[in-house]
Amino acid sequence: MNLSRILTSLMLAVLLSGCGALHTTPEPPPPPSAKAQEITRAQAGSLQKMGTISVQERGSPMDAARALQQKADASGARYYVVLMNDETVVPGMWYSQAILYR
């Protein structure tokens, strides 16, 4: 019975601490540059959304991130927010998605 109370309390604490991750304090984005820049969700609040992009890249997570940045550049975006960068069921194949902003 005591173990059950401890586990319940621990589970409640973990769930409540996770709620804080969803609230972000707005921040200004960095000044625009020649290449698209990765920004955080908190920095995207005042920007105009252009759309989304995705890439599938063999190699490492950094290869997929580089391919996202190149695709964002090619689309004319100034900023992008990475939604996911995850390995597929095929080892060494990475899938990434991002939201593009002006």
Phi, psi and omega in degrees: 000318180294321178297323179297319178295319180296314180296320178296316179296318179296317180296319178296318179297319179295316180296318181290325179290332178292333180296328180293337180288340182276342181261124180239147175273125181302140178227150176284146176287161176292162177300144179300149177229184182293331181247155176297140182245139174285132178233171177269166177301324180293334181272350185269354187305320185264004184264157179270126181285135179259329184151197180233157175225159174215153177221153172232120190226135174276137178137242184236172176301327180292327176294319178293320178296320178295319179294323176298315182297319179294320179291324176295319176301312183296332181274354179086012179285148175268329183221160172209150177243122180285125177272319180203152174213098191224146178284138179280186178290343176272117181303134179085000178252122185247140179242129181227147177228150178211156172260134180262144179226152175273000000 
